[in-house]
Amino acid sequence: MILQAVFDLIRNVIKVVFGWINLPAMPEAVTSVIDELFALLRGSVGMLGVFVDLSMLKILLPVLLIVINFEHVWKFTMFILRKIPFLGIE
């Protein structure tokens, strides 16, 4: 579901940016393959739910991403804090 939401978001951004260009519709074979892929992904997530509590996974996944990318998160946070002049962070 998360991947589908991300793909829908990307599709909508592409539609807004390139909406003025008349693109042909995707072939039926491609759309059926993509639908089958999402069906397989949904089934896999259901099987994962047997072994892992999905409510805990929803909490731990963002925490894991922040821990893995801590350096980038730290640099971004400091960049934002440096833009606030009255804090005096150099």
C-alpha positions in Angstrom: 0.0 0.0 0.0 2.9 2.4 0.7 4.5 1.7 -2.6 1.2 2.2 -4.4 0.7 5.5 -2.6 4.2 6.6 -3.6 3.6 5.5 -7.2 0.2 7.3 -7.2 1.9 10.5 -5.9 4.6 10.3 -8.5 2.0 9.7 -11.2 0.0 12.7 -10.1 3.1 14.9 -10.1 4.0 13.7 -13.6 0.5 14.4 -14.7 0.6 18.0 -13.3 4.1 18.7 -14.8 3.5 17.0 -18.2 -0.3 17.3 -18.4 -0.2 19.6 -21.4 1.4 16.9 -23.5 -1.0 14.4 -25.1 0.5 11.0 -24.3 -1.0 7.8 -25.5 -2.6 5.4 -23.1 -0.5 2.6 -21.7 -1.0 -0.8 -23.5 -3.3 -3.2 -21.8 -0.5 -5.8 -21.4 1.6 -3.3 -19.4 -1.2 -2.3 -17.1 -2.1 -6.0 -16.5 1.5 -6.8 -15.6 1.6 -3.8 -13.1 -1.7 -4.9 -11.6 -0.4 -8.4 -11.1 2.8 -7.1 -9.5 0.8 -5.1 -7.0 -1.4 -8.1 -6.3 1.8 -10.1 -5.5 3.1 -7.4 -3.3 -0.1 -7.2 -1.3 0.0 -11.0 -0.9 3.6 -10.8 0.3 2.7 -8.1 2.9 -0.1 -10.4 4.1 2.4 -13.2 4.6 4.8 -10.9 6.4 1.9 -10.1 8.8 2.1 -13.7 10.1 5.6 -13.3 11.3 5.8 -9.5 12.2 3.3 -7.3 13.9 2.4 -4.7 11.2 1.4 -2.0 13.7 4.9 -2.2 15.2 6.5 -2.2 11.7 4.6 1.0 10.9 6.4 2.6 13.9 9.8 1.0 13.5 10.2 1.6 9.8 10.5 5.5 10.0 12.7 5.2 13.0 15.0 2.7 11.1 15.2 5.1 8.1 16.1 8.0 10.4 18.8 5.9 12.2 20.3 4.7 8.9 20.3 8.3 7.4 21.2 10.0 10.6 24.0 12.1 9.1 21.7 13.4 6.4 18.9 14.1 8.9 21.4 15.9 11.1 22.7 18.1 8.3 19.2 19.0 7.1 18.1 19.9 10.7 21.2 22.0 11.2 20.6 23.7 7.9 17.1 24.7 8.9 18.2 25.9 12.3 21.0 28.0 10.8 18.4 29.8 8.7 16.6 31.1 11.9 18.6 34.2 12.7 17.6 34.8 16.4 18.9 31.3 17.4 22.5 32.3 16.8 23.6 28.8 15.6 26.7 28.9 13.5 
